[in-house]
Structure formats: structure tokens, C-alpha cells
Amino acid sequence: MNKRYKVIQEMLEAFARFEETVADDEGMTFDNFLAHATQAAGHQSVLAWRQVAGNEEPQVMQRANKKEESIAILVAYLYRYAKVYVKKALEGSVLQSIDDFSYLIILLTHESLSKTELITKSVHEKTSGMEIIKRLVRLGLMTQYDDAHDKRSQRVAITPMGRGVLFAVLDRMGNVSTLMSGKLSDAEKNTLIYLLKKLDHFHYDIFTTDRNETLETIVATHVGDGTAPGNGAGNRL
């Protein structure tokens, strides 16, 4: 059979399986079909993947038999991989971490921000965010000044020195991005970007409105009935 027609046949079969899972017409959307097809084609638990790769961790991974747990564990692993690459990219720079880099890259796209705005955009708690800002100001990479409209607030902006330090590591940080994307195809990258934006939108909503609530309250409010805010794929960046 011609490969082109084989792909079409597989798509029709996938849609038929998707149709069996949809309870009503409202669920019959392209996004839902894409999510269903992606899951069917590529999902396997973290435990199963590591067994195939010859890296079994039975004591740690025995509970990784649910899709949600697999997602959480894989995201944590990806963050750890990124930290290794970022450390290499920042060798020889006064920047110490991905946090230093992200604060400056955010300021690069704004004339200035209040300290609170910068910390929130960076998804940090106030205490740790203030420490990062203090260090970057001390290094001369960021400047701070009183807000003309709110005497209780201070604004920050990137300095010419900060721009120079940032631009000096951009190529190496670009290499980190290349590594983190692995060998995904363009189509796979687009799907991953869509899904990660959807998750980011969901969690950023929680971070900015409900992060001081108990874990149980957050779950009940945002996941319980599946209709809570943050389910869209909005772009806050």
C-alpha cells in the first residue's frame, strides 16, 4: 500500500477510536482529537520507558503507572537535564543560574518593571525573587529606582552592562534550547509547544491567584470538575 494512503487509513482508524470516547458533540473538537491521538501514539509510563532504556529504578518508579504521574516525573527530569546544560552554558559568566538569565531576558523586552511584576513573571516567590534582584543590582546588571506613581514600589531595568553580559551568553543558551528540543520533528515541536503553553496557562493562573491556598483546595478548585479557569492555551509570554 502507498505510504500516503496508509497514513490516511491510520488517521481514520485513530478518529474512529477517538469517536468512541466522546460523549457529546461538544467534545468533538480538533484539539481533543489531537490530544487523544498523541496519547495513543506516544504514551507509555515512565517505568516502562526506563525499562526499555535499561535504566530501571523500581523502588522510585513503581508508582509511575498513571499518566498524570508520568507527566510530573518527566517534567522534573527535564528540569534537571536543563540545569546541567545551563551550568555549562554559563561557565565563565557572572550569571549563576537560569534564574539570573531569565530575569535579565524578561527585562530586555520591557523598558522597566516593578519588582513584583518581574518576580511574578518569573514564577518565583517574593523572598527568593528579591534575592536574585539584589544580586543582579549589586553586579551592575540591573538598576532599581522609586516608582514615580507608587512611592511604596520600586522599578527595575536592565543596564548596558546587563545587556552585554546577556548577549555574551545568548548563543550558548541557544545551544541549551537546541539540546532540550532533542531530535523532535517540527510537527512534534509544535505539538509540544501547544501542550506546554496550555499547562503553563493553567499553572500560572493558580500561581497568580491561589498559590497561598492548600493543595487540596487548589486541586478541588482547578481540577475537580475540569471546568476551572486555565484550561485554554493562552499565551502570557
N, C-alpha and C positions, 0 to 999 in steps of 0.2 A: 504494500500500500504506500502511496506517495506520502512522504512525511508531513506535508502540509495538511492533507486530509486526515491523517492520523491525529494531528494536534486538534483539529476541529472536532473530531469524534470524541477525543478525551475531554474537550471543553463541554460538549453536550452532555456527556456522561456525568461530569462534575456538576453541571447545572441541575441535572435530574436528581442527584443526591442532595444538593442544596435545597431543591424544591420540597423534598420530603421533610426537611427540618423546619420549614417556615410555616408558622401558624396562621398568618393572615397576609393580606396584600401589602400592608404597611411594612412588613419585614422583607418584602421582595424588592430590595434595592441592590444597586451595583456594589456599593460599599460592603454590604452584608455578604454578598456572593463572593467578593474578593477575599474577605476575611475567612470565609468558610473554605474556599479553595486553597488559600495559603496554608491554613491549618492542616487540611487533609494531605497536602502535598509534602509539607515540610516538618510537621510537628513530630517530635519524639521526646520523651522525658530526658532530663539531664543525665539521669542514671544510665539510661540506655545508650546515650551518645558516648558517655565516658567509658562504658564497657567496650563499645566498638573501637574506641580510640586506644584501648589498652591502658586507661588511666582510672581504673575503678577506685572509688572511695566509698566502700559500702557503709561504713559507720556514719559518715557525714551525709551521704546522699540517699539513704534508704527512704526518706520521706519525699523525695523528688519524683512523685508519681502523679502529681496533679499539674495541669497546665499552668495554673497561677504560680505554683511554687517553682516550676521550671523557669518561668519568666523572671521571677525575683532573683533566683540564684544566678542566672545567666547575666542579668544586668549588673549584679555585684561583681561577677568575674570580669566583665568588660571594663568596669571602672578600674579594677586592679591592673588589668593589662595597660589601660591608658596611663595610669600613674607611672608605670615602668617606662613607657615611651616618653612621656613628658619630662621625666627626670633626666633622660638622656638629651632631650632637645634643649633643656635649659642649662646644661653644663657650661660653665664659664660666664653665665649671665647673673646679674644681681637679682633677677626674678627667682623665687624659691619654689614656686608651685603653680599648678594650673589656676589656683585662685588669684594669685598675683596677675597672671596673664589675662584672665577673664575680666578682672576689674578694669584693667587698662584698655582692653579691646572694647568693652562697653562704653567707656568714656570717650574713646576715639570717635564714636558715632554720635556723640552729644556735645553741645557746647559746654554744658555743665549739668550736674545732677545734685540733688540733696543727698546727704549721706544715707538717709533712709531709703531713698529711691534706688541708689546704687546697690545697697545691701539686698534689697528685695529682689531686684532684677537678677542678682547673682545667686538667689535662693540660699541665703545664709541667715543664721540667727544674728541678732544685733551685736552681741558681745564679740563673736568671732569676726564679724564683718568690720567692726570698729578697729580691731587689732590689725587687720590687713590694711585698712586705710591709714592708720598711724604709721605703719612701716613704710608704705609707699610714699607718704608725705615726707617722712624722715629721710628717705633716699632721694628726694627731689624729683620723683617721677609723677607726683600728683600735688596739686596745690589746693588749699582749702581757704574759704573766706565766708564771712557772715552773709546770710541771705538778706537781700535788701527788703524783701516783703515779709519776712518772718524772722524776727530777731532771735527766736529760740532755735532756729535751724542754721546749719552750715552747708554750704555747697562745695563740691569738689570738681576739679577739672584736670585733665592730663596736661603735663608740661611738655615743652620742647624736648627736654631730656627724656621724659617718659616715652614720647613718640619714637625717639631714636632707639631706646632700649627695646621697645616693642617691635619696631621694624627689623631690628637686628636678629630677632628670633622667629620672625614670621615664616621664613622658608622651612626652618626645622620643624616648627609646629605644623606646617602644611604636610610634612612627611609623617607626622603623627596621625593626621587625619587620613592620609593615604593608607597607612598601616591598619588603622581601626576599621576602614571600609573593607579590608581583606580583598578577596577576589570576587566580590559580588558584581553581577552584571548591572547595567544601567537600570534595567527594569526592577531588579531586586533592590537597588539603592532607592529608587523612587518609592517602592512599596514600604521599605523600612523607614524612610523619612516620614511618610504619611502616618505610619503607625506610631512612631516615636513622638511626632508632633501631637497626635491625639492623646497619648499618655501624658506628655508634658502639659498640655492644656488642662487635663483632668487634675493633675497633681498641683499645678500652680494655683488653681482655684482653691484647693484645700489649703495650700501654704499661705495664701494671702488672706483667707477668711476664717479658717477653722483650725489652724495648726496648734492652738492652745487647748483645744478640746481633747477629751480622752480618745484613745484609739478606737474603743468600742463605739463612741458617738460618731466619729469620723466614718467608720465602716457603715453604720446604720444610715447616716445621712447621705453619703455619696455613692454607696454601692448597693445598699439594701434592696431597693426596688428597681434599680437600673435606670431611673429617670432623673437622677440628680444632675445638677449643672456640671459642665466639664466633659460631657460625652462627645462633644464636637471636636473637629480637627482644626480649631482656630490657631492663628499664628500670632504669638505675643512678642516674637523676636524682632 
